[in-house]
């Protein structure tokens, strides 16, 4: 038996162990899973309302309140810290928009950068209605006019 053949099982085992550890290298470190401590019920209500209006920048389809991603946990801590600094909801949203972009808002503001987002669906609907109307109108004009005097022809 050659030296290479004797080392093959060891190399195969080492490769298998390396592959088994690969997912752990890319996993996020588990952050503090404990819910934040609130000073009173009003702070908790405001926090939950605010985090439900903000989007997780990693998950994209989950609110900040619903996401379990590490970035969402960090953002929730940041929102609570900003609340405790005395900032208003609008100031907190503005801070997050400056940091993460307009995407963080579930309801982005109406401005020249978001016109297509706000008015695009309505324009597509109007365009579709115009296409349907023109097709119906063309077919109505192309159909021969039927005179009421002649009895309808029947095929047997």
PyMOL commands that place a pseudoatom at each C-alpha (Angstrom):
pseudoatom trace, name=CA, resn=UNK, resi=1, chain=A, elem=C, hetatm=0, pos=[0.000, 0.000, 0.000]
pseudoatom trace, name=CA, resn=UNK, resi=2, chain=A, elem=C, hetatm=0, pos=[1.411, 3.348, -0.988]
pseudoatom trace, name=CA, resn=UNK, resi=3, chain=A, elem=C, hetatm=0, pos=[1.844, 6.248, 1.420]
pseudoatom trace, name=CA, resn=UNK, resi=4, chain=A, elem=C, hetatm=0, pos=[-0.778, 8.269, -0.494]
pseudoatom trace, name=CA, resn=UNK, resi=5, chain=A, elem=C, hetatm=0, pos=[-3.356, 5.496, -0.180]
pseudoatom trace, name=CA, resn=UNK, resi=6, chain=A, elem=C, hetatm=0, pos=[-2.671, 5.275, 3.570]
pseudoatom trace, name=CA, resn=UNK, resi=7, chain=A, elem=C, hetatm=0, pos=[-3.266, 9.023, 3.996]
pseudoatom trace, name=CA, resn=UNK, resi=8, chain=A, elem=C, hetatm=0, pos=[-6.478, 9.131, 1.910]
pseudoatom trace, name=CA, resn=UNK, resi=9, chain=A, elem=C, hetatm=0, pos=[-8.856, 8.265, 4.798]
pseudoatom trace, name=CA, resn=UNK, resi=10, chain=A, elem=C, hetatm=0, pos=[-7.220, 10.910, 7.002]
pseudoatom trace, name=CA, resn=UNK, resi=11, chain=A, elem=C, hetatm=0, pos=[-7.476, 13.543, 4.273]
pseudoatom trace, name=CA, resn=UNK, resi=12, chain=A, elem=C, hetatm=0, pos=[-11.086, 12.584, 3.614]
pseudoatom trace, name=CA, resn=UNK, resi=13, chain=A, elem=C, hetatm=0, pos=[-11.911, 12.882, 7.311]
pseudoatom trace, name=CA, resn=UNK, resi=14, chain=A, elem=C, hetatm=0, pos=[-10.164, 16.262, 7.537]
pseudoatom trace, name=CA, resn=UNK, resi=15, chain=A, elem=C, hetatm=0, pos=[-12.095, 17.554, 4.508]
pseudoatom trace, name=CA, resn=UNK, resi=16, chain=A, elem=C, hetatm=0, pos=[-15.397, 16.342, 5.967]
pseudoatom trace, name=CA, resn=UNK, resi=17, chain=A, elem=C, hetatm=0, pos=[-14.683, 18.089, 9.274]
pseudoatom trace, name=CA, resn=UNK, resi=18, chain=A, elem=C, hetatm=0, pos=[-13.735, 21.308, 7.475]
pseudoatom trace, name=CA, resn=UNK, resi=19, chain=A, elem=C, hetatm=0, pos=[-16.963, 21.247, 5.460]
pseudoatom trace, name=CA, resn=UNK, resi=20, chain=A, elem=C, hetatm=0, pos=[-19.013, 20.548, 8.577]
pseudoatom trace, name=CA, resn=UNK, resi=21, chain=A, elem=C, hetatm=0, pos=[-17.556, 23.660, 10.230]
pseudoatom trace, name=CA, resn=UNK, resi=22, chain=A, elem=C, hetatm=0, pos=[-18.099, 25.943, 7.193]
pseudoatom trace, name=CA, resn=UNK, resi=23, chain=A, elem=C, hetatm=0, pos=[-21.723, 26.971, 8.003]
pseudoatom trace, name=CA, resn=UNK, resi=24, chain=A, elem=C, hetatm=0, pos=[-20.693, 27.950, 11.511]
pseudoatom trace, name=CA, resn=UNK, resi=25, chain=A, elem=C, hetatm=0, pos=[-18.099, 30.323, 10.081]
pseudoatom trace, name=CA, resn=UNK, resi=26, chain=A, elem=C, hetatm=0, pos=[-20.789, 32.268, 8.210]
pseudoatom trace, name=CA, resn=UNK, resi=27, chain=A, elem=C, hetatm=0, pos=[-23.445, 32.257, 10.917]
pseudoatom trace, name=CA, resn=UNK, resi=28, chain=A, elem=C, hetatm=0, pos=[-24.121, 35.430, 12.834]
pseudoatom trace, name=CA, resn=UNK, resi=29, chain=A, elem=C, hetatm=0, pos=[-23.190, 35.510, 16.445]
pseudoatom trace, name=CA, resn=UNK, resi=30, chain=A, elem=C, hetatm=0, pos=[-26.248, 35.339, 18.612]
pseudoatom trace, name=CA, resn=UNK, resi=31, chain=A, elem=C, hetatm=0, pos=[-26.830, 38.688, 20.193]
pseudoatom trace, name=CA, resn=UNK, resi=32, chain=A, elem=C, hetatm=0, pos=[-28.717, 39.563, 23.298]
pseudoatom trace, name=CA, resn=UNK, resi=33, chain=A, elem=C, hetatm=0, pos=[-32.036, 37.785, 22.792]
pseudoatom trace, name=CA, resn=UNK, resi=34, chain=A, elem=C, hetatm=0, pos=[-33.591, 39.321, 25.901]
pseudoatom trace, name=CA, resn=UNK, resi=35, chain=A, elem=C, hetatm=0, pos=[-36.299, 41.894, 25.202]
pseudoatom trace, name=CA, resn=UNK, resi=36, chain=A, elem=C, hetatm=0, pos=[-35.370, 45.427, 26.147]
pseudoatom trace, name=CA, resn=UNK, resi=37, chain=A, elem=C, hetatm=0, pos=[-36.391, 46.693, 29.561]
pseudoatom trace, name=CA, resn=UNK, resi=38, chain=A, elem=C, hetatm=0, pos=[-38.895, 49.521, 29.313]
pseudoatom trace, name=CA, resn=UNK, resi=39, chain=A, elem=C, hetatm=0, pos=[-39.323, 52.294, 31.854]
pseudoatom trace, name=CA, resn=UNK, resi=40, chain=A, elem=C, hetatm=0, pos=[-43.101, 52.353, 31.563]
pseudoatom trace, name=CA, resn=UNK, resi=41, chain=A, elem=C, hetatm=0, pos=[-46.016, 51.142, 29.430]
pseudoatom trace, name=CA, resn=UNK, resi=42, chain=A, elem=C, hetatm=0, pos=[-46.037, 54.328, 27.325]
pseudoatom trace, name=CA, resn=UNK, resi=43, chain=A, elem=C, hetatm=0, pos=[-42.413, 53.802, 26.312]
pseudoatom trace, name=CA, resn=UNK, resi=44, chain=A, elem=C, hetatm=0, pos=[-43.135, 50.180, 25.417]
pseudoatom trace, name=CA, resn=UNK, resi=45, chain=A, elem=C, hetatm=0, pos=[-46.191, 51.133, 23.341]
pseudoatom trace, name=CA, resn=UNK, resi=46, chain=A, elem=C, hetatm=0, pos=[-44.265, 53.838, 21.493]
pseudoatom trace, name=CA, resn=UNK, resi=47, chain=A, elem=C, hetatm=0, pos=[-41.336, 51.466, 20.888]
pseudoatom trace, name=CA, resn=UNK, resi=48, chain=A, elem=C, hetatm=0, pos=[-43.554, 48.725, 19.430]
pseudoatom trace, name=CA, resn=UNK, resi=49, chain=A, elem=C, hetatm=0, pos=[-45.448, 51.204, 17.243]
pseudoatom trace, name=CA, resn=UNK, resi=50, chain=A, elem=C, hetatm=0, pos=[-42.218, 52.674, 15.922]
pseudoatom trace, name=CA, resn=UNK, resi=51, chain=A, elem=C, hetatm=0, pos=[-40.473, 49.358, 15.247]
pseudoatom trace, name=CA, resn=UNK, resi=52, chain=A, elem=C, hetatm=0, pos=[-43.530, 48.023, 13.408]
pseudoatom trace, name=CA, resn=UNK, resi=53, chain=A, elem=C, hetatm=0, pos=[-43.286, 50.995, 10.995]
pseudoatom trace, name=CA, resn=UNK, resi=54, chain=A, elem=C, hetatm=0, pos=[-39.624, 50.334, 10.226]
pseudoatom trace, name=CA, resn=UNK, resi=55, chain=A, elem=C, hetatm=0, pos=[-38.276, 47.622, 7.938]
pseudoatom trace, name=CA, resn=UNK, resi=56, chain=A, elem=C, hetatm=0, pos=[-35.400, 45.279, 8.685]
pseudoatom trace, name=CA, resn=UNK, resi=57, chain=A, elem=C, hetatm=0, pos=[-32.679, 46.130, 6.175]
pseudoatom trace, name=CA, resn=UNK, resi=58, chain=A, elem=C, hetatm=0, pos=[-31.564, 42.505, 5.967]
pseudoatom trace, name=CA, resn=UNK, resi=59, chain=A, elem=C, hetatm=0, pos=[-34.886, 40.640, 5.887]
pseudoatom trace, name=CA, resn=UNK, resi=60, chain=A, elem=C, hetatm=0, pos=[-36.613, 43.136, 3.571]
pseudoatom trace, name=CA, resn=UNK, resi=61, chain=A, elem=C, hetatm=0, pos=[-40.095, 41.694, 4.104]
pseudoatom trace, name=CA, resn=UNK, resi=62, chain=A, elem=C, hetatm=0, pos=[-40.227, 41.878, 7.875]
pseudoatom trace, name=CA, resn=UNK, resi=63, chain=A, elem=C, hetatm=0, pos=[-40.686, 44.794, 10.158]
pseudoatom trace, name=CA, resn=UNK, resi=64, chain=A, elem=C, hetatm=0, pos=[-38.040, 45.640, 12.679]
pseudoatom trace, name=CA, resn=UNK, resi=65, chain=A, elem=C, hetatm=0, pos=[-40.356, 44.319, 15.384]
pseudoatom trace, name=CA, resn=UNK, resi=66, chain=A, elem=C, hetatm=0, pos=[-40.787, 40.922, 13.674]
pseudoatom trace, name=CA, resn=UNK, resi=67, chain=A, elem=C, hetatm=0, pos=[-37.228, 40.220, 12.540]
pseudoatom trace, name=CA, resn=UNK, resi=68, chain=A, elem=C, hetatm=0, pos=[-34.786, 38.050, 14.465]
pseudoatom trace, name=CA, resn=UNK, resi=69, chain=A, elem=C, hetatm=0, pos=[-31.730, 39.098, 12.439]
pseudoatom trace, name=CA, resn=UNK, resi=70, chain=A, elem=C, hetatm=0, pos=[-28.767, 40.492, 14.329]
pseudoatom trace, name=CA, resn=UNK, resi=71, chain=A, elem=C, hetatm=0, pos=[-29.006, 43.825, 12.484]
pseudoatom trace, name=CA, resn=UNK, resi=72, chain=A, elem=C, hetatm=0, pos=[-32.658, 44.105, 13.521]
pseudoatom trace, name=CA, resn=UNK, resi=73, chain=A, elem=C, hetatm=0, pos=[-31.697, 43.567, 17.154]
pseudoatom trace, name=CA, resn=UNK, resi=74, chain=A, elem=C, hetatm=0, pos=[-29.053, 46.270, 16.837]
pseudoatom trace, name=CA, resn=UNK, resi=75, chain=A, elem=C, hetatm=0, pos=[-31.521, 48.626, 15.180]
pseudoatom trace, name=CA, resn=UNK, resi=76, chain=A, elem=C, hetatm=0, pos=[-34.111, 48.010, 17.922]
pseudoatom trace, name=CA, resn=UNK, resi=77, chain=A, elem=C, hetatm=0, pos=[-31.501, 48.874, 20.555]
pseudoatom trace, name=CA, resn=UNK, resi=78, chain=A, elem=C, hetatm=0, pos=[-30.633, 51.999, 18.558]
pseudoatom trace, name=CA, resn=UNK, resi=79, chain=A, elem=C, hetatm=0, pos=[-34.306, 53.024, 18.351]
pseudoatom trace, name=CA, resn=UNK, resi=80, chain=A, elem=C, hetatm=0, pos=[-34.717, 52.597, 22.106]
pseudoatom trace, name=CA, resn=UNK, resi=81, chain=A, elem=C, hetatm=0, pos=[-31.541, 54.590, 22.779]
pseudoatom trace, name=CA, resn=UNK, resi=82, chain=A, elem=C, hetatm=0, pos=[-32.766, 57.408, 20.516]
pseudoatom trace, name=CA, resn=UNK, resi=83, chain=A, elem=C, hetatm=0, pos=[-36.138, 57.379, 22.250]
pseudoatom trace, name=CA, resn=UNK, resi=84, chain=A, elem=C, hetatm=0, pos=[-34.435, 57.715, 25.614]
pseudoatom trace, name=CA, resn=UNK, resi=85, chain=A, elem=C, hetatm=0, pos=[-32.396, 60.653, 24.288]
pseudoatom trace, name=CA, resn=UNK, resi=86, chain=A, elem=C, hetatm=0, pos=[-35.704, 62.457, 23.871]
pseudoatom trace, name=CA, resn=UNK, resi=87, chain=A, elem=C, hetatm=0, pos=[-35.971, 62.343, 20.082]
pseudoatom trace, name=CA, resn=UNK, resi=88, chain=A, elem=C, hetatm=0, pos=[-39.356, 62.382, 18.410]
pseudoatom trace, name=CA, resn=UNK, resi=89, chain=A, elem=C, hetatm=0, pos=[-40.583, 59.585, 16.140]
pseudoatom trace, name=CA, resn=UNK, resi=90, chain=A, elem=C, hetatm=0, pos=[-39.919, 61.762, 13.088]
pseudoatom trace, name=CA, resn=UNK, resi=91, chain=A, elem=C, hetatm=0, pos=[-36.348, 62.448, 14.240]
pseudoatom trace, name=CA, resn=UNK, resi=92, chain=A, elem=C, hetatm=0, pos=[-35.720, 58.744, 14.857]
pseudoatom trace, name=CA, resn=UNK, resi=93, chain=A, elem=C, hetatm=0, pos=[-37.039, 57.843, 11.397]
pseudoatom trace, name=CA, resn=UNK, resi=94, chain=A, elem=C, hetatm=0, pos=[-34.936, 60.588, 9.826]
pseudoatom trace, name=CA, resn=UNK, resi=95, chain=A, elem=C, hetatm=0, pos=[-31.837, 59.297, 11.629]
pseudoatom trace, name=CA, resn=UNK, resi=96, chain=A, elem=C, hetatm=0, pos=[-32.451, 55.761, 10.353]
pseudoatom trace, name=CA, resn=UNK, resi=97, chain=A, elem=C, hetatm=0, pos=[-33.145, 57.012, 6.813]
pseudoatom trace, name=CA, resn=UNK, resi=98, chain=A, elem=C, hetatm=0, pos=[-29.850, 58.922, 6.838]
pseudoatom trace, name=CA, resn=UNK, resi=99, chain=A, elem=C, hetatm=0, pos=[-28.047, 55.820, 8.014]
pseudoatom trace, name=CA, resn=UNK, resi=100, chain=A, elem=C, hetatm=0, pos=[-29.791, 53.028, 6.047]
pseudoatom trace, name=CA, resn=UNK, resi=101, chain=A, elem=C, hetatm=0, pos=[-31.659, 54.830, 3.263]
pseudoatom trace, name=CA, resn=UNK, resi=102, chain=A, elem=C, hetatm=0, pos=[-35.331, 55.374, 2.432]
pseudoatom trace, name=CA, resn=UNK, resi=103, chain=A, elem=C, hetatm=0, pos=[-35.800, 51.591, 2.234]
pseudoatom trace, name=CA, resn=UNK, resi=104, chain=A, elem=C, hetatm=0, pos=[-36.014, 51.366, 6.020]
pseudoatom trace, name=CA, resn=UNK, resi=105, chain=A, elem=C, hetatm=0, pos=[-39.447, 53.030, 5.963]
pseudoatom trace, name=CA, resn=UNK, resi=106, chain=A, elem=C, hetatm=0, pos=[-42.497, 50.936, 5.139]
pseudoatom trace, name=CA, resn=UNK, resi=107, chain=A, elem=C, hetatm=0, pos=[-44.264, 54.115, 4.009]
pseudoatom trace, name=CA, resn=UNK, resi=108, chain=A, elem=C, hetatm=0, pos=[-41.636, 56.230, 2.262]
pseudoatom trace, name=CA, resn=UNK, resi=109, chain=A, elem=C, hetatm=0, pos=[-42.245, 59.945, 1.903]
pseudoatom trace, name=CA, resn=UNK, resi=110, chain=A, elem=C, hetatm=0, pos=[-43.701, 61.308, -1.310]
pseudoatom trace, name=CA, resn=UNK, resi=111, chain=A, elem=C, hetatm=0, pos=[-40.917, 63.235, -3.040]
pseudoatom trace, name=CA, resn=UNK, resi=112, chain=A, elem=C, hetatm=0, pos=[-39.318, 63.284, -6.461]
pseudoatom trace, name=CA, resn=UNK, resi=113, chain=A, elem=C, hetatm=0, pos=[-37.309, 60.126, -5.706]
pseudoatom trace, name=CA, resn=UNK, resi=114, chain=A, elem=C, hetatm=0, pos=[-40.379, 58.065, -4.765]
pseudoatom trace, name=CA, resn=UNK, resi=115, chain=A, elem=C, hetatm=0, pos=[-42.964, 59.281, -7.286]
pseudoatom trace, name=CA, resn=UNK, resi=116, chain=A, elem=C, hetatm=0, pos=[-42.720, 56.083, -9.315]
pseudoatom trace, name=CA, resn=UNK, resi=117, chain=A, elem=C, hetatm=0, pos=[-43.171, 54.009, -6.175]
pseudoatom trace, name=CA, resn=UNK, resi=118, chain=A, elem=C, hetatm=0, pos=[-46.288, 55.922, -5.149]
pseudoatom trace, name=CA, resn=UNK, resi=119, chain=A, elem=C, hetatm=0, pos=[-47.897, 56.651, -8.515]
pseudoatom trace, name=CA, resn=UNK, resi=120, chain=A, elem=C, hetatm=0, pos=[-46.516, 53.822, -10.678]
pseudoatom trace, name=CA, resn=UNK, resi=121, chain=A, elem=C, hetatm=0, pos=[-49.232, 51.270, -9.852]
pseudoatom trace, name=CA, resn=UNK, resi=122, chain=A, elem=C, hetatm=0, pos=[-51.969, 53.779, -10.701]
pseudoatom trace, name=CA, resn=UNK, resi=123, chain=A, elem=C, hetatm=0, pos=[-50.258, 54.654, -13.978]
pseudoatom trace, name=CA, resn=UNK, resi=124, chain=A, elem=C, hetatm=0, pos=[-49.990, 50.969, -14.886]
pseudoatom trace, name=CA, resn=UNK, resi=125, chain=A, elem=C, hetatm=0, pos=[-53.693, 50.500, -14.072]
pseudoatom trace, name=CA, resn=UNK, resi=126, chain=A, elem=C, hetatm=0, pos=[-54.673, 53.512, -16.199]
pseudoatom trace, name=CA, resn=UNK, resi=127, chain=A, elem=C, hetatm=0, pos=[-52.466, 52.289, -19.054]
pseudoatom trace, name=CA, resn=UNK, resi=128, chain=A, elem=C, hetatm=0, pos=[-54.090, 48.848, -18.911]
pseudoatom trace, name=CA, resn=UNK, resi=129, chain=A, elem=C, hetatm=0, pos=[-57.572, 50.393, -18.924]
pseudoatom trace, name=CA, resn=UNK, resi=130, chain=A, elem=C, hetatm=0, pos=[-56.627, 52.502, -21.966]
pseudoatom trace, name=CA, resn=UNK, resi=131, chain=A, elem=C, hetatm=0, pos=[-55.387, 49.411, -23.823]
pseudoatom trace, name=CA, resn=UNK, resi=132, chain=A, elem=C, hetatm=0, pos=[-58.580, 47.467, -23.038]
pseudoatom trace, name=CA, resn=UNK, resi=133, chain=A, elem=C, hetatm=0, pos=[-60.757, 50.428, -24.082]
pseudoatom trace, name=CA, resn=UNK, resi=134, chain=A, elem=C, hetatm=0, pos=[-58.913, 50.804, -27.403]
pseudoatom trace, name=CA, resn=UNK, resi=135, chain=A, elem=C, hetatm=0, pos=[-59.199, 47.067, -28.173]
pseudoatom trace, name=CA, resn=UNK, resi=136, chain=A, elem=C, hetatm=0, pos=[-62.937, 47.043, -27.424]
pseudoatom trace, name=CA, resn=UNK, resi=137, chain=A, elem=C, hetatm=0, pos=[-63.461, 50.179, -29.503]
pseudoatom trace, name=CA, resn=UNK, resi=138, chain=A, elem=C, hetatm=0, pos=[-61.554, 48.760, -32.505]
pseudoatom trace, name=CA, resn=UNK, resi=139, chain=A, elem=C, hetatm=0, pos=[-63.499, 45.490, -32.376]
pseudoatom trace, name=CA, resn=UNK, resi=140, chain=A, elem=C, hetatm=0, pos=[-66.795, 47.346, -32.192]
pseudoatom trace, name=CA, resn=UNK, resi=141, chain=A, elem=C, hetatm=0, pos=[-65.899, 49.402, -35.271]
pseudoatom trace, name=CA, resn=UNK, resi=142, chain=A, elem=C, hetatm=0, pos=[-64.645, 46.373, -37.190]
pseudoatom trace, name=CA, resn=UNK, resi=143, chain=A, elem=C, hetatm=0, pos=[-67.794, 44.301, -36.586]
pseudoatom trace, name=CA, resn=UNK, resi=144, chain=A, elem=C, hetatm=0, pos=[-70.297, 44.586, -39.475]
pseudoatom trace, name=CA, resn=UNK, resi=145, chain=A, elem=C, hetatm=0, pos=[-73.483, 46.445, -38.644]
pseudoatom trace, name=CA, resn=UNK, resi=146, chain=A, elem=C, hetatm=0, pos=[-76.422, 44.053, -38.538]
pseudoatom trace, name=CA, resn=UNK, resi=147, chain=A, elem=C, hetatm=0, pos=[-79.724, 45.208, -39.886]
pseudoatom trace, name=CA, resn=UNK, resi=148, chain=A, elem=C, hetatm=0, pos=[-82.784, 44.355, -37.871]
pseudoatom trace, name=CA, resn=UNK, resi=149, chain=A, elem=C, hetatm=0, pos=[-84.916, 43.826, -41.018]
pseudoatom trace, name=CA, resn=UNK, resi=150, chain=A, elem=C, hetatm=0, pos=[-83.209, 40.635, -42.086]
pseudoatom trace, name=CA, resn=UNK, resi=151, chain=A, elem=C, hetatm=0, pos=[-83.959, 37.575, -40.014]
pseudoatom trace, name=CA, resn=UNK, resi=152, chain=A, elem=C, hetatm=0, pos=[-80.860, 36.063, -38.460]
pseudoatom trace, name=CA, resn=UNK, resi=153, chain=A, elem=C, hetatm=0, pos=[-79.396, 33.199, -40.400]
pseudoatom trace, name=CA, resn=UNK, resi=154, chain=A, elem=C, hetatm=0, pos=[-79.360, 29.932, -38.584]
pseudoatom trace, name=CA, resn=UNK, resi=155, chain=A, elem=C, hetatm=0, pos=[-77.114, 27.033, -39.267]
pseudoatom trace, name=CA, resn=UNK, resi=156, chain=A, elem=C, hetatm=0, pos=[-78.563, 23.608, -38.750]
for i in range(1, 156): cmd.bond("trace and resi %d" % i, "trace and resi %d" % (i + 1))
show_as sticks, trace
zoom trace
